Amino acid sequence: MFREINPIIKLGCNLLGVILSFLVFTVEGLFLILGFTFIIALIEKNLTKKSLLKISPLLLFGVGIFITNLLWGSGNFNDSFSYGNFILGLKLFLRVAIIGTLAMSFLFNIDPNRMLMSLMQNLRLNPGLAYGIMVAFRFFPMMENDMNMIKNARDIRLGGRKKTFKEKITLPIPLLATNIRRAERVAIAMEGRGFDRFNKRTHYKSIPLKFIDFIYLMVISGIFILVYFYGRGEGNWLGY
C-alpha cells in the first residue's frame, strides 16, 4: 500500500522531518523523531540489513562527529569528555541518523521514473529537464556495459600482455566518445519531439494525487509537528 503513495508526498514528509530535526534542541525530541523515522522504515519494509549497509558510511560519519565533539566540542582538549560535549555530540549524531533513516525510507522505496512523472504532472516540472534526468538514469548501466566491452576488447588486442600506464589512463576515452555520440542522438530525438515547446503534454502513465496521499501527508506531518512541539526545547545553533 505504501508503495502506491505519490512520491512527491513522501518527499515532502521526509523534507519536513529533516527540517524539524534541525529545529529540535533536546535529546528527547531528537530520539522521538529518530524513533518515528525507524517506525516508518519498518512499516514500509525498508529497514533491512542491505539498506543499513548502504547508509553505514553516513552513520560512521555521525559517529565521527560525535567523537570529535566529545573530545574538542569546547575547543579545548583539556575539557574533553565533559557532559556538555557529550550532549552536543549526541545531538549531532542523532541528526545525522535521522537524515540517514529518512533518506533510506525514501530512496529505497521509490521509483525514480514515477517520481519524475509525478513532478511533471503535479508540480509542473519542465518535461525537457525531467526526461533528461530519466535518460541520465538509463545511461549508468549502459556505461558499465560499455566499459566492460572496452576492457574485453583491449585485453584481446593485448594478447595477455600487461597494460602500460598510458593504456590504463586512456581506457575511458572510448567510453567518453561513445556516450557523447549517444547523448547527441538523445538530444536530437528530444528536440524532434518538442520537449521544450509545449507546456501541456500527454503522459503514458498518469500519477494523480489521491485521497490516500492526503491522509498519509496529514498523519506523517502531523506526528512530526507534534514531536517538534513536544521536544523542541531551548537551544542555539552551536555545533552545526
N, C-alpha and C positions, 0 to 999 in steps of 0.2 A: 504493500500500500504506500509506504513512504517513498518508494522509487517513482511513484506517479505524481508526487508533489512537484509543482512547477519549479524549475531550477532557480529562477530569479527570486522566488520566495525564500528558498533555502539560503541563497546568497545574502539576502537582506537580513535574515535572522542571525546568520553567522557573523556578519559585519557588526550587528548590534552587540553580540556577545563580546567581540574583540574590543569595541569602543568602550563598553561598560567595564571591562576588566582594567582599563587604564583610568577609570574614574572611581574605582573602589579602592580604598586605602587601608582596609582592615584585613587581617589574615583570615578571619572567619568568613568575611564576604567573598574573598577570592577562593577559599576552599569550597564554598557553596556553588559558585559559578563553575569551578572545575568539576565538582560532583555532578552538576546538572549536565554539563557537556559530555561527561562519561555516560550518563544515563541515555542521552540522545544517541551516542555512538553504539551503545548496547542495543537499544531498540531498533536502530537501523542496521544492526548486524555488521558494523564496521570495526568493532573492537576485537581484532584478531591478531594472532602472532605476526602474521605477514605485515599488517598495517602498522603495528607497533614498531617493527623493524625499520619500516620506511621513514618513520618520524623520529627514530632514535637519534640521528645526528642533531636534530633540533633540541631534543631533551638533554643530550650531552652538553649542548651549548648552554642550556639553562643551568645545568649543574656547575658548569664553569663560571657562570655569572654569580651563582650562589657562593662558591668557594672564594671568588675574587672579592666579593663584598664582605664576606666573613673575615677575610684577612686584612683588607685595605679599605673597608667601607667608609671609615672616618678619615682616610688619607694618611694614617699613621699606623705602621706595622705594630708599634708597641701597644696600641689599643685594640688589637685583633682579638677575635673570639669574645667580643662583648655582646650583650643582649641586643643592643641596637643594631649592630652589624648583622647579627643572625636574623633578626626580623626583616631588615632591609633586603638581604639576600634571598630570604624565603619568599618575600612578596614578588621579587623579580622572577624567581624560578616559577612561581605559580602562574604568573602572567604568560611566560613562555610556554608552560604546559597547557594553558587554556587555548592559546593561539594554535599550538600543535594539534590538540584534540579537535578543535573546531575545523581546522584545515583538513584533518583526516576524515571527519564526518562528511565534509563537503566533497573533497576531491575523489574519495574512493566510492562515492555513491552517486556520481553524476556522469551523464553522457555529454561530452564536450559539444557534439553536434546539436544535441537537444537544447543545451544551454544557449548556444548562439542563435538557434532558431527562435527560442523564446525571447531573447534580447531584441531580435529584429521585429518580431510580431507585437510584443508588448511594450517595449521601451524605445522603439523606432531606431535601433542601431542601423547605421549605414550598411546596406547589403554588400557593397563592394568590400568594405572593411571586414565584415563578418565572414564572407566566403573566402577572403584572403587568409584569414586565420584558420579556417577549415582546411584549406589547401596546405598550409604550413603543418598542421597536424598529420596530414596524409604523407607529407614529404619525409618525415623522420624514419618510418620503417622502410621506405623506398631507398633512402640514403644508406641505411645499414646494409640492405641487399646489394646495392651498387658497390659499396666499399668491399664487401666480401668477394664479389665478382672481379673487381680490380686487383685485389690481393691474389686471388687464384690465377688470374691471367699473368700477373707479374711473376709468380712462382714458377709457372710453366715456362715462361721465356728465360728465366734464370737457370733452369735445369738443375736445381738443387744448390746452386752457388749462393753463398751468403750475401745478403744485401749490403751495399755500401751505405755510408751515411747520406750521400746525395740521393740515392734511390729511396731511402726511407723518408726523407723530408719532402720529396717530390711526389710521394704516393697520393696525397689528397688533391693534386692538381687535376687529374682526370675527373675526380668526383665533383670538383667545383665547376668544371666546364659542362659536365652532364646536367647538373642542376640549374645552371644558368640558362641552358637551352630549354630545359623543362619549364622553368619559371617564365621564360619568354612566351612559350606556347600557351601556358595557362593565362598569362596577362592578355594575350591577343584573343583567346576564347572568351574571357570575361568582358573585354571591351566589345566584342562582337555581339554579346548577349545584352549589352546595355545595362550593366550593373550600376553604373553611376548616373544614369539618365532618367530613371523612373523611380519616383518615391513609392508609388503603390505597386506592389508586386504580388503575384500569387505564390503559394508555397506548396511543396509536395506533401508536407505534413503540418497540420495545424496544432499549435500548443497553446490553447487559450487558458486564461486564469479561471479556475473553477471555485465552487463554494468551499470545497475541502481545503483549497490552498489558503483561503482567508481564515478558516478555522485554525489551520496549522500556524499561520502567521500570528494570530491573536494569542494562541496558547503559549507558543515558544517565546514570543516577545514579551508577553505578559509576565511569564515566570522570570525572565531575565530582569525585567524592570522591578519586580517585587524583591528579587535578591539584591538588586542595586540599592533600593531604598532601605532595605534591612541592614546591609553590611557596608554601606559607602564610607561611613566614619569621617573623621577629620584627618587631613594629611596634606602633603605637598608633592611636588614632582621630583623630589630628591631621589637620585639613583636611576632616573630614566636616561 
